Amino acid sequence: MIGKSKEEGTVLLTTLLIMSIMAVISIAIIEDIKFAVKKTININDYAQTHWYVRGAEDYIENFINNQYNKLDISIRNDTFNKSQSLIYPYEGGMITANISDGTDCFSLGSLITSEGKADVAGRRQFEYLMGSLGIPEFKAKKISYSLSDWMDADTQREILGAEDGDYLRRSIPHRTSNSILSSVMELRSIEGMDENIYKLLRPYICIRVPGSKTKFNINTSEVKDAFLLSSILGGSDFYDTALAIIAERPKKGYDNLQELRSSQAFQNFQGDNVAYDQIVFEPNFLWVEVRVDYHNASRVVSYEYDVSTGNVGKIYKGWGYESLRPKLKKKEL
């Protein structure tokens, strides 16, 4: 009888052990299934946001073609002086698009010509902008020469520039791109650049194509834009003049260059290196920032459209929050 009891006890323990193992395996399988289901749902949500992004892009281009282009110049300036929001809700989420005048940034494409050669005038204006922002002259020259070396088509190093040899000596070696920057974030790779200078420049710069001169819409400019305007006027010495031009702008805006040059702010102006052709009186570019939400998925994308010729042309598309242009706070001005 004692032997039989031991056998029954052994069988019972073995059965309990097997059931425990099966329970653990079942729980693991269920967790894997739950994870797989959640992963599938997330993949589907993000796939759906991709299509919503494409829909938003089509909607924005349709808006620019069919509504923006029909507006008078004065209305364009008034409308896009501040960011305009377009909101489109749908089941499970919403599209938010902010459209503003993008004719308020320095074109890094102006540092090289359309043929891929260094552009001295564009480089000098970039140095003016950095000088107006308080970046030391030598540092500004180092960055501007290195940037034109990075983008130009040749491998010849400028005196203050940097070519392949300089970057191959880094801890993570790489070469210059010999083409226009793919995004503003690429500026971090340039010799002489550091994070503080990058953050200082970021609100004032954009990419655009090689040879594209900076355009500045005087009629939608704000106090923060005086740094950029001073670079067009000839440097940091003319920052006060730039401030006065913006502050004294008529309510209706300046109609043309003749009226601008007749303004009080220009009466005692002594500059002789002004790029008047870069000052415009209506938006030449529109900057668009889009956020798409669908259930647990979100996507952020930014666009820039060239509207200077009446034909809408998309010239930039960037993903993520870092592609957006930072909004300056009053204490930063």
C-alpha positions in Angstrom: 0.0 0.0 0.0 2.9 2.4 0.9 4.5 1.7 -2.5 1.2 2.4 -4.3 0.8 5.7 -2.5 4.3 6.8 -3.5 3.5 6.0 -7.1 0.3 8.0 -7.0 2.1 10.9 -5.4 4.8 10.8 -8.1 2.1 10.8 -10.8 0.3 13.7 -9.2 3.5 15.8 -8.9 4.4 15.0 -12.5 1.0 16.0 -13.6 1.1 19.3 -11.7 4.6 20.0 -13.1 3.4 19.4 -16.7 0.3 21.6 -16.1 2.5 24.4 -14.7 4.9 24.2 -17.7 1.9 24.2 -20.1 0.4 27.2 -18.2 3.7 29.2 -18.5 4.0 28.3 -22.2 0.3 29.3 -22.8 0.9 32.7 -21.1 4.0 33.2 -23.2 2.1 32.4 -26.4 -0.8 34.7 -25.4 1.7 37.5 -24.7 3.3 36.9 -28.1 -0.1 36.9 -29.8 -1.1 40.2 -28.0 2.2 41.8 -29.0 1.8 40.6 -32.6 -1.7 42.0 -32.7 -0.6 45.3 -31.3 2.3 45.5 -33.7 0.0 44.8 -36.6 -2.4 47.5 -35.5 0.4 50.0 -35.1 1.8 49.1 -38.6 -1.7 49.5 -40.1 -2.1 52.9 -38.2 1.2 54.2 -39.5 0.4 52.9 -43.0 -2.9 54.8 -42.9 -1.2 58.0 -41.7 1.1 57.8 -44.7 -1.9 58.0 -47.0 -3.4 60.8 -45.0 -0.1 62.7 -45.4 -0.3 62.2 -49.2 -3.9 63.4 -49.0 -2.9 66.5 -47.0 -0.2 67.3 -49.6 -2.7 67.2 -52.4 -5.1 69.3 -50.4 -2.5 72.0 -49.7 -1.4 72.2 -53.3 -5.0 72.4 -54.4 -5.5 75.2 -51.8 -2.5 77.2 -53.1 -3.5 76.7 -56.8 -7.2 77.5 -56.5 -7.4 79.9 -53.6 -4.0 81.5 -52.8 -3.2 82.4 -56.4 -6.5 84.2 -56.8 -5.8 86.6 -54.0 -4.6 90.2 -54.5 -1.0 91.0 -53.3 -2.2 93.0 -50.3 -4.5 90.2 -49.2 -1.7 87.6 -49.6 0.5 89.7 -47.3 -2.2 90.2 -44.7 -3.3 86.5 -44.8 0.1 85.0 -44.4 1.7 87.6 -42.2 0.7 85.1 -39.4 0.6 81.4 -39.8 -2.8 80.2 -41.1 -4.2 76.9 -39.8 -6.1 74.4 -41.9 -7.8 71.7 -39.8 -9.4 68.6 -41.2 -10.9 66.1 -38.7 -11.8 62.5 -39.6 -12.8 59.4 -37.8 -9.9 58.3 -35.6 -7.8 61.4 -36.0 -7.1 64.8 -37.6 -4.9 66.7 -40.0 -3.5 70.1 -39.0 -1.6 72.2 -41.5 0.0 75.6 -40.7 0.8 77.7 -43.8 2.9 80.9 -43.5 5.0 83.2 -45.7 8.3 81.4 -46.2 10.0 84.4 -47.7 11.8 85.1 -44.5 14.9 82.9 -44.4 18.5 82.9 -45.7 18.9 80.5 -48.7 21.9 78.3 -48.1 21.7 77.5 -51.8 23.0 81.0 -52.5 26.5 80.0 -51.4 27.1 78.1 -54.7 26.0 78.8 -58.2 23.7 76.7 -60.3 26.9 75.2 -61.9 28.2 74.1 -58.5 30.9 76.8 -58.0 31.3 78.9 -54.9 29.3 82.1 -54.9 31.3 84.9 -53.3 28.3 87.3 -52.9 26.1 84.6 -51.3 28.9 83.6 -49.0 29.5 87.2 -47.9 25.8 87.6 -47.1 25.9 84.5 -45.0 28.8 86.0 -43.1 26.8 89.2 -42.7 23.9 87.3 -41.2 26.2 85.5 -38.7 27.8 88.7 -37.8 24.4 90.3 -37.1 23.6 87.4 -34.8 26.8 88.0 -32.8 29.0 85.2 -34.2 32.7 86.3 -34.3 34.0 87.2 -37.7 36.7 84.5 -38.0 34.2 81.9 -36.9 31.7 83.1 -39.4 34.2 83.0 -42.3 35.3 79.5 -41.3 31.8 78.2 -41.4 30.8 80.0 -44.7 34.0 78.8 -46.5 33.6 75.3 -45.2 29.9 75.2 -46.2 30.7 76.4 -49.8 33.4 73.7 -49.9 31.0 71.1 -48.7 28.5 71.9 -51.5 30.6 73.0 -54.4 31.4 70.5 -57.2 35.2 70.5 -56.9 37.5 69.0 -54.2 39.8 72.1 -54.1 40.0 73.4 -50.5 39.4 77.1 -49.9 41.9 79.0 -47.6 39.5 78.9 -44.7 37.4 76.0 -46.0 37.4 72.2 -45.5 37.4 69.3 -48.0 37.5 65.5 -47.8 40.9 65.5 -46.0 39.5 67.4 -43.1 36.5 65.2 -42.6 38.4 61.9 -43.2 40.5 62.7 -40.1 37.4 62.7 -37.8 36.6 59.9 -35.4 33.8 58.8 -37.8 35.4 59.6 -41.2 33.3 60.8 -44.1 33.5 62.9 -47.2 31.9 66.1 -48.4 28.7 65.8 -50.3 29.7 68.1 -53.2 26.0 68.9 -53.6 23.3 71.0 -51.9 22.4 70.1 -48.3 19.6 67.5 -48.1 18.3 69.3 -45.0 19.2 72.1 -42.6 20.2 69.4 -40.1 23.2 68.5 -42.3 24.7 71.8 -41.4 25.8 70.2 -38.1 28.5 68.2 -40.1 30.2 71.4 -41.4 33.7 72.1 -40.1 33.6 75.0 -37.6 29.9 74.5 -36.7 28.9 73.7 -33.1 25.5 73.1 -31.5 25.2 76.7 -30.1 25.8 78.3 -33.5 23.5 75.8 -35.2 20.6 76.7 -32.8 21.3 80.4 -33.3 21.2 80.1 -37.1 18.4 77.6 -37.3 15.4 80.0 -37.3 16.9 82.1 -40.1 18.0 79.6 -42.7 16.6 77.3 -45.3 18.0 75.1 -48.1 16.6 75.8 -51.6 18.4 75.0 -54.9 21.9 76.0 -55.8 22.1 79.5 -57.1 18.9 80.6 -55.4 19.4 84.0 -53.9 17.8 84.9 -50.6 14.4 86.7 -51.0 13.0 88.8 -48.3 9.3 89.9 -48.1 9.5 93.3 -46.5 5.7 93.4 -46.1 5.4 90.4 -43.8 8.6 90.9 -41.9 8.8 91.2 -38.1 11.3 92.5 -35.6 13.0 89.1 -35.5 13.7 89.4 -39.2 15.9 92.5 -38.9 18.9 90.2 -38.6 18.2 88.8 -42.1 17.3 92.2 -43.6 20.6 93.7 -42.3 22.5 91.0 -44.2 20.8 92.1 -47.4 21.6 95.8 -46.5 25.3 95.1 -46.1 26.0 93.7 -42.6 25.5 94.2 -38.9 26.3 97.9 -39.1 22.8 98.4 -40.7 20.8 96.4 -38.1 19.3 99.6 -36.7 18.3 100.7 -40.2 16.7 97.3 -40.8 14.7 97.6 -37.5 13.5 101.1 -38.6 12.4 99.9 -42.0 10.3 97.2 -40.4 9.0 99.4 -37.6 8.1 102.3 -39.9 6.4 100.2 -42.6 3.1 101.7 -43.7 0.0 99.8 -42.6 -0.7 98.9 -46.2 2.9 97.8 -46.7 5.5 99.1 -49.2 4.2 99.1 -52.8 7.5 99.0 -54.5 11.3 99.6 -54.2 11.0 103.3 -54.9 8.6 103.8 -52.0 10.8 101.8 -49.7 13.9 103.8 -50.6 11.9 107.0 -50.1 11.0 106.0 -46.5 12.3 107.9 -43.5 14.5 104.9 -42.5 16.5 105.3 -45.7 17.1 109.0 -45.5 20.4 108.8 -43.7 21.4 105.4 -45.0 25.1 105.2 -45.9 25.3 101.6 -47.3 26.5 101.0 -50.8 26.3 97.2 -51.0 22.6 96.6 -50.8 21.1 93.7 -52.7 17.9 95.5 -53.6 16.9 92.8 -56.0 16.5 90.4 -53.1 13.8 92.6 -51.4 10.3 91.6 -52.5 6.8 92.8 -51.7 4.7 89.7 -51.6 5.3 86.0 -50.7 7.7 84.2 -53.0 7.6 81.1 -50.9 5.1 79.4 -48.7 6.2 77.3 -45.7 3.8 74.5 -44.6 4.0 72.4 -41.5 1.7 69.4 -41.3 0.8 67.0 -38.4 -1.3 63.9 -39.1 -2.8 61.9 -36.2 -4.6 58.6 -36.6 -5.4 56.5 -33.5 -2.0 55.8 -31.9 0.1 57.0 -34.9 1.4 60.5 -35.7 3.5 61.9 -38.5 5.0 65.3 -38.9 6.1 66.7 -42.3 7.1 70.1 -43.6 7.0 71.5 -47.1 8.2 74.6 -49.0 6.5 75.8 -52.2 7.9 78.3 -54.7 5.0 80.6 -55.7 7.1 83.4 -57.2 6.1 82.7 -60.8 2.5 82.0 -60.3 3.1 78.3 -60.8 3.2 76.2 -57.6 6.4 74.2 -57.2 7.3 72.0 -54.3 11.0 72.6 -53.5 11.4 70.9 -50.1 9.9 68.1 -48.0 11.2 67.1 -44.6 10.1 64.6 -42.0 9.9 65.0 -38.2 9.8 67.9 -35.8 13.4 69.0 -36.4 12.4 69.8 -40.0 10.1 72.6 -38.7 11.5 76.1 -38.3 11.8 77.0 -34.6 9.6 79.8 -33.3 11.6 82.5 -31.6 10.4 83.8 -28.3 10.5 87.5 -27.4 13.2 87.0 -24.8 15.4 85.5 -27.5 15.3 88.6 -29.7 
